[in-house]
Amino acid sequence: MTKPVCIAWVNEPQAYEEALARAGLGGRFEFHGVSRDQKIAPDLAARAEVLVGWRPAPGLISGMPQLRWVQSTTAGMDQWLAVPDLREDLILTCARGAHRVQMPENILGTLFFLTKPLVFFALEQRESRWTRRVSEPLAGKTLGILGLGAVGQELARKAEALEIRVIGTKRTPASLPHVAKVYPPAATDEVLGASDYVLLLLPSTADTENFMNAARFRAMKKSAYLLNFARGALIVDADLIEAVRSKTIAGAVLDVFRKEPLPADHPFWTTPGITIFPHVGGGHAARDLGVAEVFAANARRFLAGEPLETVVDRARGY
């Protein structure tokens, strides 16, 4: 029986091959690992039924007539959905849930960054300067999460241990463990007005582009901070800059941007109150291992003819 041809077009293809082996599927695919900086050979592309990849190259899909399933290595799917030759029959799955550990930890680190003067201590040590500063407690604060998916729910579990109250929005609202109240998207302004920290974890879709605008910044507390670990297109850049400069909100920490790397002349760099992270929220040394586990679980279902998990709804955009 012919084995399905699987191409892992990633920088660490061995992580995906090893995940298949751990799942007992090592001999079930004709597996090919291709580094992301290399082109997939046309004869191999023509035979491929499964593709694991970060983002498509122009014309790649049209050269893969046998392709049945694409496993993205990212949770966001806007780059795949924008491909002009993306066929309707292709199953798209994302890496939803692969960032369950590292992203909540990085977001909690951001909350400590905003409330604890650790950066000042490190800088003042260079000058042998002893300056006592008082930390602001996180206990008792409210974290509003817009987009209570897998990452948001894991963050809520960990935040509860710090006595942080978590509220948020979900497209289909229902009670969630460790979340004080779940609101529908229509009640976003209520979440904004009640939160000391507003965290964006929404997908990038036509409905969420420019989601955070001047009106929504005015709905936030003047003492509140915005944290964006989702997609840069969720924010109207000029409106955020004005909101921070005018003290409509206290400030923002941004990990994602419309254009990356963020251009050196972008005013985000020089606006007091805005802190730039270079898109590190979901990254860690073993990131591919988490994505590979998502892939291997779906590979088992693919071989069995069962419905895959983390399937992308093209109409919703995630």
C-alpha positions in Angstrom: 0.0 0.0 0.0 1.4 3.4 -1.0 2.3 5.6 1.9 1.0 9.3 1.9 3.8 11.7 1.1 4.4 14.2 3.9 6.6 17.2 3.6 7.7 19.2 6.7 8.9 22.5 5.3 10.3 23.9 8.5 13.6 24.7 10.1 13.4 21.7 12.5 11.8 18.9 10.5 13.2 16.2 12.7 10.9 17.3 15.5 7.9 16.4 13.3 9.4 13.1 12.3 10.2 12.2 15.9 6.6 13.1 16.9 5.3 10.7 14.3 7.6 8.0 15.7 6.4 8.6 19.3 2.8 8.3 18.1 3.6 5.0 16.5 3.2 6.4 13.0 6.9 6.5 12.0 6.4 4.0 9.1 3.0 5.2 8.0 4.2 8.2 5.9 6.8 8.8 3.3 8.3 11.7 5.3 10.5 14.4 3.8 12.0 17.2 5.8 12.9 20.4 3.9 14.5 23.4 5.5 12.5 26.5 5.2 15.3 28.3 3.4 15.2 25.7 0.6 12.7 25.2 -2.2 10.7 22.0 -2.3 11.7 20.0 -5.4 8.8 20.1 -8.0 8.7 16.3 -8.4 8.3 15.9 -4.6 5.8 18.7 -4.4 3.7 17.1 -7.1 3.4 13.9 -5.0 2.7 15.5 -1.6 -0.5 14.8 0.2 0.4 16.5 3.5 2.3 19.7 4.1 3.6 21.1 7.4 4.7 24.7 7.1 4.9 28.2 8.5 3.7 30.2 5.5 3.2 29.4 1.8 5.6 30.6 -0.9 4.0 32.1 -4.0 2.8 29.4 -6.4 3.6 26.5 -4.0 0.0 25.2 -3.6 -0.6 25.2 -7.4 2.4 22.9 -7.8 0.9 20.4 -5.3 -2.1 18.8 -7.1 -2.3 15.8 -4.7 -2.2 18.0 -1.5 -5.1 17.2 0.9 -4.0 18.6 4.2 -2.0 21.6 5.4 -0.8 21.8 9.0 0.3 25.3 9.8 3.0 25.8 12.4 1.2 29.0 13.7 -2.1 29.6 15.4 -2.9 32.6 13.2 -4.0 31.6 9.7 -4.3 35.0 7.9 -1.2 34.3 5.7 -2.5 30.9 4.5 -6.0 32.2 3.9 -4.7 35.0 1.8 -3.1 32.6 -0.7 -4.8 33.1 -4.1 -4.4 29.5 -5.2 -5.7 27.9 -2.0 -8.2 25.2 -3.1 -11.5 24.8 -1.4 -10.9 21.1 -0.9 -7.8 21.5 1.2 -8.1 20.9 4.9 -6.3 23.6 6.9 -5.3 23.0 10.5 -3.5 25.4 12.8 -1.2 25.1 15.8 -3.9 26.2 18.2 -2.9 25.1 21.7 0.8 24.7 20.9 1.6 28.0 22.8 -0.3 26.9 25.9 2.8 27.0 28.1 5.2 29.7 26.8 2.7 32.4 25.9 0.9 32.5 29.3 4.3 32.6 31.0 5.5 35.5 28.8 2.3 37.4 29.4 2.6 36.9 33.2 6.2 38.1 32.8 4.8 41.2 31.1 2.5 41.9 34.1 5.4 41.6 36.4 7.4 43.9 34.1 4.6 46.5 34.5 4.3 46.3 38.2 7.7 45.4 39.6 10.7 47.8 39.2 13.1 45.0 38.3 14.3 46.8 35.1 15.2 49.8 37.2 17.2 47.7 39.6 19.2 46.2 36.8 19.9 49.5 35.2 20.8 51.2 38.5 23.3 48.4 39.4 25.4 49.6 36.5 25.9 52.9 38.4 26.3 51.2 41.8 23.2 53.2 42.8 21.0 52.0 45.7 17.4 53.2 45.1 14.6 51.6 46.9 11.4 51.3 44.9 8.0 49.9 45.8 6.3 47.3 43.7 2.6 47.4 42.7 0.7 44.3 43.7 -1.0 42.2 41.1 -3.3 40.5 43.6 -6.7 42.1 43.4 -6.2 43.4 39.8 -8.5 42.5 36.9 -7.2 41.1 33.7 -9.5 41.4 30.8 -8.8 38.9 28.0 -10.3 39.5 24.6 -10.3 36.1 23.0 -10.6 33.3 25.7 -9.1 30.5 23.6 -6.7 27.8 24.7 -4.0 30.4 25.6 -6.4 32.7 27.4 -7.9 29.9 29.5 -4.5 28.5 30.5 -3.4 32.1 31.4 -6.5 32.4 33.5 -5.7 29.2 35.4 -2.2 30.6 36.3 -3.4 34.1 37.0 -5.9 32.9 39.5 -3.0 31.5 41.6 -1.7 35.1 41.8 -5.2 36.3 43.0 -5.7 38.1 39.7 -9.4 38.3 38.7 -9.9 37.3 35.1 -12.8 38.3 32.9 -13.0 38.2 29.1 -14.8 37.7 25.9 -15.5 34.5 23.9 -17.4 34.2 20.6 -19.7 31.6 22.1 -19.8 32.7 25.8 -20.1 30.0 28.4 -18.7 29.5 32.0 -15.0 28.7 32.1 -12.9 27.5 35.0 -10.8 30.2 36.6 -12.7 33.0 34.7 -14.9 35.2 36.9 -17.2 36.1 34.0 -17.3 35.4 30.3 -18.9 38.0 28.0 -20.0 37.9 24.4 -18.0 40.1 22.0 -20.9 42.6 22.0 -20.0 43.4 25.6 -16.4 44.2 24.9 -16.7 47.7 26.3 -17.9 46.4 29.6 -14.7 44.3 29.8 -12.6 47.2 28.8 -14.1 49.4 31.5 -13.6 46.8 34.3 -10.0 45.8 33.5 -6.7 47.0 34.8 -4.9 45.2 32.0 -6.5 44.5 28.7 -5.0 41.5 26.8 -5.6 41.0 23.1 -5.7 37.3 22.0 -8.2 37.7 19.2 -7.6 36.1 15.8 -6.9 38.3 12.8 -10.0 38.5 10.7 -12.0 41.0 8.7 -14.2 41.5 11.9 -11.2 42.1 14.2 -9.1 44.4 12.0 -8.7 47.8 13.7 -10.7 46.4 16.6 -8.9 48.6 19.2 -9.7 52.2 18.0 -10.1 55.5 19.7 -13.6 54.7 21.0 -12.5 51.5 22.6 -9.4 53.2 24.2 -11.8 55.7 25.7 -13.8 52.8 27.2 -10.7 51.6 29.1 -9.7 52.9 32.5 -7.2 55.8 32.5 -4.9 53.6 34.7 -5.2 50.6 32.4 -2.6 49.0 30.1 -3.1 47.4 26.8 -1.2 44.2 26.0 -1.2 42.8 22.4 0.0 39.3 21.9 -2.3 38.5 19.0 -1.9 40.4 15.7 -0.8 43.9 14.9 -3.8 44.6 12.7 -6.1 44.5 15.7 -4.9 48.0 16.7 -5.3 51.3 14.9 -1.7 52.4 15.5 -2.3 56.2 15.4 -5.2 55.9 17.8 -3.1 53.9 20.3 -0.3 56.5 20.1 -2.8 59.3 20.8 -4.4 57.4 23.6 -1.1 56.9 25.4 0.2 60.5 24.7 -3.1 62.0 26.0 -3.2 59.7 29.0 -6.5 58.2 27.9 -4.8 54.9 29.0 -1.7 54.4 31.0 0.3 52.6 28.3 0.8 49.5 26.2 3.1 46.5 25.7 3.1 45.3 22.1 4.6 42.0 20.9 3.1 42.0 17.4 2.8 44.6 14.6 1.4 45.2 11.2 4.8 45.1 9.7 7.6 43.1 11.2 10.4 43.8 12.1 8.8 47.1 13.2 10.4 49.9 11.1 12.9 52.0 12.9 11.0 55.2 12.2 7.7 53.9 13.6 6.5 56.2 16.4 5.8 53.2 18.6 9.5 53.2 19.3 9.6 56.7 20.7 6.2 57.1 22.4 6.7 57.2 26.2 4.4 54.6 27.7 4.6 52.1 24.8 7.0 49.1 25.2 8.1 47.1 22.2 8.7 43.3 22.4 10.1 41.8 19.1 7.4 39.1 18.7 8.6 36.7 21.3 5.3 35.8 23.0 5.0 32.3 21.6 8.7 31.6 21.0 10.9 29.2 23.0 13.7 26.8 22.4 11.4 23.8 22.0 8.6 25.5 20.2 8.6 23.0 17.4 8.0 20.2 19.8 4.6 21.5 20.8 3.5 22.1 17.2 4.8 18.6 16.3 2.5 17.1 18.9 -0.5 18.8 17.4 0.6 17.6 14.0 1.1 14.0 15.2 -2.3 13.8 16.8 -3.9 15.0 13.6 -1.8 12.6 11.5 -3.3 9.7 13.4 -6.8 11.0 12.5 -5.8 11.7 8.9 -4.7 8.1 8.4 -7.8 6.7 10.1 -10.1 8.9 7.9 -11.4 10.7 11.0 -12.1 14.5 11.3 -9.0 16.5 12.2 -8.8 18.8 15.2 -7.8 22.5 15.1 -9.4 22.8 11.6 -9.6 26.3 10.4 -13.0 27.8 9.6 -12.3 29.8 6.5 -15.5 32.0 6.9 -14.4 33.0 10.4 -10.7 33.2 9.5 -9.4 31.0 12.3 
